[in-house]
């Protein structure tokens, strides 16, 4: 699985989430679907590497306030379509509120993550950006057939759900879909980072979190993604119905996406 991971100097969790077999006996094209954490700390070398990838679109799933606090760096001549959410309720990011107010234990971290995932597919900002992302996947063709990169802050939750929905649409087996989602735990050295992150949390909040609690919060687990899918199915009956009814991925758009990204 290491061939999916791309090491950058200061962009975390950068991966290719293509190159999976589909139920139709085809394969998702490699090098066209990319995902990562934010680019605010990208080095000049990172920007040059991104430039060589020839991105056709960048989907930034962060809130407007997150983008203001950590604006993305761009290389000279950046010409990719930029898709961002415009809904700004001015509220503190939910994970910051959690870190400031709730017990920092592995159990509380997992409860928070599952609660977050159950609501994530229905956030108006996410619905807007998810929908525009799928429209873009169906529109890029010919000379514009360039890679699409999706990212949020850590590249694991909002990004993870959107990548999983893409895999589902393309007919990737659920086992492969989950395995790809869990690659965050390989791409990011959670165990190695946990002590320093715990110290940062203590400095920020005055509260102490165990390394295990940090790992539960910053990593991903199958139960998180399953919570999102279960809530979608409870409200809409199926992921396909959600894609159609909520995100506007009708049969024609789905066919265009499959034709472009399957080989």
C-alpha positions as CSV (number, residue, x, y, z in Angstrom):
1,X,0.0,0.0,0.0
2,X,3.0,2.3,0.4
3,X,2.8,3.2,-3.3
4,X,-0.2,5.3,-2.5
5,X,1.6,7.5,-0.1
6,X,3.5,10.6,-1.2
7,X,6.1,12.1,1.2
8,X,6.2,15.9,1.3
9,X,8.3,18.1,3.5
10,X,5.4,19.8,5.2
11,X,2.1,18.5,3.7
12,X,0.8,15.6,5.7
13,X,-1.3,12.6,4.7
14,X,-0.8,13.1,0.9
15,X,-2.1,10.1,-1.0
16,X,-3.4,8.7,-4.3
17,X,-6.8,7.2,-3.7
18,X,-7.2,5.8,-7.2
19,X,-6.0,2.5,-8.6
20,X,-8.6,0.2,-7.0
21,X,-10.6,-2.5,-8.7
22,X,-14.3,-1.8,-9.3
23,X,-17.4,-4.0,-9.3
24,X,-17.6,-3.5,-13.1
25,X,-14.3,-5.3,-13.6
26,X,-12.5,-2.1,-14.4
27,X,-10.0,-0.1,-12.3
28,X,-10.0,3.4,-11.0
29,X,-7.3,5.4,-12.8
30,X,-4.2,6.1,-10.8
31,X,-2.9,9.7,-10.4
32,X,-6.3,11.4,-10.9
33,X,-7.7,11.3,-7.4
34,X,-5.4,12.8,-4.7
35,X,-6.0,13.7,-1.1
36,X,-4.0,15.4,1.7
37,X,-4.0,17.6,4.8
38,X,-3.9,21.4,4.4
39,X,-1.1,23.3,2.5
40,X,-0.5,26.2,4.8
41,X,2.9,25.0,5.8
42,X,4.0,23.8,2.4
43,X,7.6,24.4,1.6
44,X,8.9,25.8,-1.6
45,X,10.0,22.3,-2.6
46,X,6.5,21.1,-1.8
47,X,5.0,23.7,-4.1
48,X,7.3,22.8,-6.9
49,X,6.3,19.2,-6.6
50,X,2.6,20.1,-6.6
51,X,3.3,22.2,-9.7
52,X,4.6,19.1,-11.6
53,X,1.4,17.2,-10.8
54,X,-0.6,19.6,-12.9
55,X,-3.6,19.8,-10.7
56,X,-6.9,20.6,-12.4
57,X,-8.9,21.3,-9.3
58,X,-8.3,21.7,-5.6
59,X,-11.2,21.1,-3.2
60,X,-10.6,22.8,0.2
61,X,-13.1,21.4,2.7
62,X,-12.1,23.7,5.5
63,X,-14.4,26.3,7.0
64,X,-13.7,30.0,6.0
65,X,-12.3,30.7,9.5
66,X,-9.8,27.8,9.1
67,X,-8.7,29.1,5.8
68,X,-8.2,32.5,7.2
69,X,-6.1,31.2,10.1
70,X,-4.0,28.9,7.9
71,X,-4.1,30.2,4.3
72,X,-2.9,27.8,1.7
73,X,0.4,28.4,-0.1
74,X,0.3,28.2,-3.9
75,X,3.0,27.8,-6.5
76,X,3.7,30.4,-9.1
77,X,1.3,30.0,-12.0
78,X,-1.3,28.1,-10.0
79,X,-4.3,27.7,-12.3
80,X,-6.3,24.9,-10.8
81,X,-10.0,25.4,-10.3
82,X,-10.4,26.2,-6.6
83,X,-13.5,24.9,-4.8
84,X,-14.2,26.2,-1.3
85,X,-17.0,26.3,1.1
86,X,-18.5,29.8,1.6
87,X,-20.7,29.2,4.7
88,X,-19.2,30.9,7.7
89,X,-21.3,30.7,10.8
90,X,-18.5,32.3,12.9
91,X,-18.7,29.4,15.3
92,X,-15.6,27.8,16.8
93,X,-14.6,24.6,15.1
94,X,-16.3,21.6,16.9
95,X,-13.0,19.8,17.6
96,X,-11.6,22.9,19.3
97,X,-14.7,23.1,21.5
98,X,-14.4,19.4,22.3
99,X,-10.7,19.8,23.3
100,X,-11.5,22.7,25.6
101,X,-14.6,21.3,27.3
102,X,-14.8,17.5,27.4
103,X,-12.7,14.9,29.2
104,X,-9.7,14.0,27.0
105,X,-9.9,10.2,27.2
106,X,-9.8,7.6,24.5
107,X,-13.5,6.8,25.1
108,X,-14.6,10.5,24.9
109,X,-12.5,11.0,21.8
110,X,-14.2,8.1,20.0
111,X,-17.6,9.3,21.1
112,X,-16.9,12.7,19.7
113,X,-15.6,11.3,16.4
114,X,-18.6,9.1,15.9
115,X,-20.9,12.0,16.7
116,X,-19.0,14.2,14.3
117,X,-19.2,11.6,11.5
118,X,-23.0,11.1,11.9
119,X,-23.6,14.8,11.2
120,X,-20.8,15.4,8.7
121,X,-22.7,14.4,5.5
122,X,-25.5,16.8,6.3
123,X,-23.6,20.0,7.1
124,X,-24.8,22.5,4.5
125,X,-21.2,23.6,3.8
126,X,-20.1,20.1,3.1
127,X,-23.2,19.4,1.0
128,X,-22.3,22.4,-1.2
129,X,-18.6,21.5,-1.6
130,X,-19.2,17.8,-2.0
131,X,-21.8,18.5,-4.8
132,X,-19.5,20.9,-6.6
133,X,-16.6,18.3,-6.3
134,X,-18.7,15.6,-8.1
135,X,-19.8,18.1,-10.8
136,X,-16.1,18.8,-11.4
137,X,-15.2,15.1,-11.6
138,X,-17.8,14.8,-14.3
139,X,-16.7,17.9,-16.2
140,X,-13.0,17.6,-16.5
141,X,-12.2,15.8,-19.7
142,X,-10.0,16.1,-22.7
143,X,-7.3,18.7,-22.2
144,X,-8.7,19.4,-18.8
145,X,-8.3,15.8,-17.6
146,X,-6.0,16.7,-14.8
147,X,-5.8,15.4,-11.2
148,X,-8.3,16.6,-8.6
149,X,-7.0,17.1,-5.0
150,X,-9.3,17.1,-2.0
151,X,-8.1,18.2,1.5
152,X,-9.3,19.6,4.8
153,X,-7.2,20.3,7.8
154,X,-5.8,16.9,8.7
155,X,-7.0,15.2,5.6
156,X,-8.7,12.4,7.4
157,X,-12.4,13.1,8.3
158,X,-14.1,15.5,5.9
159,X,-11.6,14.3,3.2
160,X,-12.1,10.7,4.3
161,X,-15.8,10.8,3.9
162,X,-15.7,12.4,0.5
163,X,-13.0,9.9,-0.7
164,X,-15.2,7.0,0.5
165,X,-18.3,8.4,-1.3
166,X,-16.2,8.6,-4.4
167,X,-15.0,5.0,-4.0
168,X,-18.6,3.9,-3.5
169,X,-19.8,5.7,-6.6
170,X,-17.0,4.1,-8.7
171,X,-17.9,0.6,-7.4
172,X,-14.8,0.1,-5.2
173,X,-15.4,-2.8,-2.8
174,X,-16.3,-1.8,0.7
175,X,-13.3,-3.6,2.1
176,X,-10.9,-1.6,-0.1
177,X,-12.8,1.6,0.6
178,X,-12.3,1.1,4.4
179,X,-8.7,0.0,3.9
180,X,-8.0,3.2,2.0
181,X,-9.7,5.3,4.7
182,X,-7.5,3.7,7.4
183,X,-4.3,4.6,5.5
184,X,-4.3,7.8,7.5
185,X,-3.0,5.8,10.4
186,X,0.0,4.7,8.2
187,X,0.6,8.0,6.5
188,X,0.7,9.9,9.8
189,X,2.9,8.7,12.6
190,X,0.3,9.1,15.3
191,X,2.2,7.2,18.0
192,X,5.3,9.2,17.4
193,X,3.5,12.5,17.3
194,X,1.1,11.9,20.3
195,X,3.5,13.2,23.0
196,X,4.2,16.5,21.3
197,X,0.5,17.0,20.4
198,X,-0.5,16.2,24.0
199,X,1.9,19.0,25.1
200,X,0.4,21.4,22.6
201,X,-3.0,20.6,23.8
202,X,-2.0,21.2,27.4
203,X,-0.5,24.6,26.4
204,X,-3.6,25.5,24.5
205,X,-6.2,24.3,27.0
206,X,-4.4,23.8,30.3
207,X,-5.7,20.2,30.2
208,X,-3.8,16.9,30.1
209,X,-4.6,14.2,27.5
210,X,-3.0,10.8,27.4
211,X,-1.2,9.6,24.3
212,X,-4.0,7.1,23.8
213,X,-6.6,9.8,23.9
214,X,-4.6,11.8,21.3
215,X,-4.3,8.8,19.0
216,X,-8.1,8.1,19.3
217,X,-8.9,11.7,18.4
218,X,-6.3,12.2,15.6
219,X,-6.5,8.8,14.0
220,X,-9.3,7.0,12.2
221,X,-11.2,3.9,13.0
222,X,-13.7,1.9,10.9
223,X,-16.5,2.8,13.4
224,X,-16.2,6.5,12.5
225,X,-16.9,5.9,8.8
226,X,-19.5,3.3,9.6
227,X,-21.3,5.9,11.7
228,X,-21.5,8.3,8.7
229,X,-22.7,5.7,6.4
230,X,-25.3,4.3,8.9
231,X,-26.7,7.8,9.4
232,X,-26.9,8.4,5.6
233,X,-28.7,5.1,5.1
234,X,-31.1,5.8,8.0
235,X,-32.1,9.1,6.5
236,X,-32.0,8.3,2.8
237,X,-32.1,4.5,2.5
238,X,-28.8,4.1,0.7
239,X,-25.6,5.9,-0.2
240,X,-26.8,6.0,-3.8
241,X,-30.0,7.8,-2.8
242,X,-27.9,10.3,-0.8
243,X,-25.6,10.9,-3.7
244,X,-28.6,11.6,-6.0
245,X,-31.0,13.4,-3.7
246,X,-28.6,15.4,-1.6
247,X,-25.5,15.9,-3.8
248,X,-27.1,16.0,-7.2
249,X,-25.2,13.0,-8.6
250,X,-27.8,11.7,-11.0
251,X,-27.4,8.8,-13.4
252,X,-26.0,11.0,-16.2
253,X,-23.3,12.6,-14.0
254,X,-22.5,9.3,-12.4
255,X,-21.9,7.8,-15.9
256,X,-19.6,10.7,-16.8
257,X,-17.5,10.3,-13.7
258,X,-17.2,6.5,-14.2
259,X,-16.2,7.0,-17.8
260,X,-13.6,9.5,-16.9
261,X,-12.1,7.7,-13.9
262,X,-12.4,4.0,-14.7
263,X,-10.2,2.2,-17.2
